[in-house]
Amino acid sequence: MARTVIPFGPQHPVLPEPLHLKLVVEDEIVKEAVPALGYVHRGLERLCEIRDYNQMIQVCERVCGICSMIHAVCYSQGIEEIMEVEVPDRARFLRIIWSELHRIHSHLLWLGLFADAFGFESLFMQFWKVRERIMDINEATAGNRVIVSVNVIGGVRADLSEEQLRWILSELEVVESEVKRLEKVLLEDYTVCARTKGIGVMTPEQAYELGAVGPTLRGSNHAIDARMTGYGAYADLDFKPVVGPDGDSWSRSYVRFHEVYQSIDLVRQAIVKLPEGELAAKVKGKPEGEAYVRVEQPRGECTYYIKANGTKNLERLRIRTPTFANVPPLLAMMPECELADVPVIVLSIDPCISCTER
């Protein structure tokens, strides 16, 4: 049977990201997927040689706006490790609150886009309607809806008042009830299950061997989460990784959906345990040395390698984003799927190509 090569992307009606694949198909069945990376060029890592190490926080936040807070935390923790700066307890907990709020709005954004991938427009709007409450919290507490820019080396620049904390808790009650209302629609609806169950299957062995991370890995029944290492204030909070049983698109959506509940609970725990104290430690001198830092972003584990030489500019900054790790697993999901399922499978890893091609 003759094979045809079909270009998928970099621009596609379903995908918010410029992912480019070459699909080798026989009739309507995909036999092979070949990635064509390098469509986006921003040169953010190179800026470390031009901007001083404090200014680089804002650059790192722009690697990905949706998880900008967690990028900033990862970078800040690396510099703090090199300079042996001890972050005040209150700042550690405040970082957790804003990080988990980012995880909630990232997952709600993805759940809407995932619904849109198989034509469920009304569900798409419902998830984004709920997400607006999280964006309003970011705007009210930090001044921005997406890139909150509250991190500084040594802590945070903004605080949360008792009134704001009470308001956040009341808003999260509404978010939780609204998300709960959508649970059956996303996870039990016949059409949704037909488009996601058994689609894009990746076995636990494949997920581990190919280096999958985040919900893509946990959707294949691996309870692996970088937050379990206890960085920041996570060691003081109680949670277990959410895992999916079957390694298909439905399991990955299950993981992200229930991680919304998990993040709401983590914010509540952080607010209850939030200690009094300073917002930032005093930082003196310039960084000199190396650090390798891991954090858990909404899409999975992100790592930063930082090399400083005692000047105001870093010598090297290397960022490994979760989508980069999830591209090989994505290619393993494609063979023998139907062409119509490709957008669903691609969306199931929550790709961020601008992150990957910094």
Salt bridges, closest charged atoms under 4 A:
GLU26 OE2 - ARG3 NE 2.84
GLU45 OE1 - ARG316 NH1 3.49
GLU45 OE2 - ARG318 NH1 3.32
GLU45 OE2 - ARG358 NE 2.71
GLU49 OE1 - ARG46 NH1 3.30
GLU61 OE1 - ARG62 NH1 3.71
GLU80 OE2 - ARG95 NH2 2.75
ASP89 OD1 - ARG92 NH2 2.87
GLU100 OE1 - ARG103 NE 3.05
GLU100 OE2 - ARG227 NH1 3.31
GLU132 OE2 - ARG145 NH2 3.09
ASP136 OD1 - ARG145 NH1 3.77
ASP159 OD1 - ARG90 NE 3.03
GLU171 OE1 - ARG133 NH1 3.04
GLU173 OE2 - ARG268 NH2 3.41
GLU176 OE1 - ARG268 NH2 2.79
GLU178 OE1 - ARG181 NH2 2.88
GLU183 OE1 - LYS180 NZ 3.52
GLU183 OE2 - HIS258 NE2 3.43
ASP225 OD2 - ARG218 NH1 3.71
ASP225 OD2 - ARG227 NH2 2.72
ASP236 OD2 - ARG92 NH2 3.64
GLU259 OE1 - HIS107 NE2 2.79
GLU259 OE2 - ARG218 NH2 2.79
GLU296 OE2 - ARG218 NH1 3.04
GLU301 OE1 - ARG294 NH2 2.97
GLU315 OE2 - LYS307 NZ 3.39
GLU336 OE2 - LYS31 NZ 3.08
ASP341 OD1 - ARG195 NH2 3.71
ASP350 OD1 - ARG299 NE 3.57
